[in-house]
Amino acid sequence: MRLQFLLFLITSCLFSYDAAATYRDRISIGAGIIILESPSETDLEFTLEGEHRLRRWIGIGAEGSYFLTKPATTIVGAPEFFLHPWDGDWFISGSPIFVFNSSTSVGVRVGTRVIIHLGIFKLIPSFAVDFINSRKNYLLGAGIAF
């Protein structure tokens, strides 16, 4: 567990970036770890996500993730729906996901992320769960933005 936590800190703090094009549009590039339930393992993941806010409290977008698992896995989530309960940066998201590795599967991803403003920096911890074929995968990430 210590190795997983250390891996989480290193990858999330060094390799994450979040950029807001405008108040209505957002593109995020990030890294983190994925904790697989079956088979039990922890690996790196890289994600690209986009959101367009339809209203202050709701948005729509898509995401793609690449996991350094064996075999390597790519997940595409579209459409991804975002709910911003208090009109701010915090959101809850959900999307159908399509999983591509040695086989193809379909599942659902539910996640959340909050932006913590620290002066000119922003800390962005995130958490998501994938439900694929009666298995769960946990994704932990964190980003630093300016």
Disulfide bonds with the S-S distance in Angstrom:
none
